[in-house]
Amino acid sequence: MIIIFRNMSLPIKSTRGSGSVKPFIRTQSSALEKGSPAPNFPQRTPREPLKHPIACLSGSLGVLCGKLGAGEPFSKALDCVRMNGFTEPDPRVDLIGKDMLRKMIIITRFAGHDGGCKKIVHSPMLPKDMSEHTVDEFMKRINCFDDYFKRMYDEARMEGKTIKFVVQFDNGVFRVGIKSVAFDSHIGCLQEAQKLIILTTENGEEIIVEGRGSGAISAAANVLEDVLALSV
């Protein structure tokens, strides 16, 4: 992908998050290139970093949270998501949010926050460390979390909220994990594998980029497009 950053074209190669990050990169690149704003994109100076990015960037966790919000037991929901190929072979990789964190790091660096990461605050999806088990053992034990997630979603629902897996960045600190959000908020309204990035400009205007999860075919198409762009 070609990134326009501080008046320079920087070709970069990323094997992570091509489908999730690319819509944001295209929008901001159009806004920064030669100082001309993209449609519906607030005018800003090239050196003005976008503030407080918050996002849902995992299609697999989006589908999982959607099923939990619909009342499915955690064990049934995770097994269904895994069997349909939404997760990694070991679903614990998705549940810790490492892939989502990588995507947010790409976004924050491009948005002008190049001072590095000062701290990562992690709110794990699972209340108990299950890393000592094999994948098969883990999948056999996940029903022990059914009551935990039912209570969590029931309590959120009583407050007019739902639970999503979110990553955000503020003042050098990344926060990744489960978060209670209002049903009628941008994040609360997300369905299944939809992904969303919300950024705020210096003057308080929000930039929202939303789309469906990329999937294998879309991700492959994005990689091919990047290769062709770099070869021009």
Salt bridges, closest charged atoms under 4 A:
GLU72 OE2 - LYS67 NZ 3.82
ASP90 OD1 - ARG92 NE 2.91
ASP99 OD1 - ARG16 NH1 3.59
ASP99 OD2 - LYS103 NZ 3.04
ASP114 OD2 - ARG6 NH1 3.37
GLU132 OE2 - HIS133 NE2 3.11
GLU137 OE1 - HIS133 ND1 3.86
ASP154 OD2 - LYS150 NZ 2.86
ASP154 OD1 - ARG157 NH1 2.84
ASP170 OD1 - HIS52 ND1 2.79
GLU225 OE1 - LYS22 NZ 3.71
GLU225 OE1 - ARG26 NH2 2.90
ASP226 OD1 - LYS22 NZ 2.66
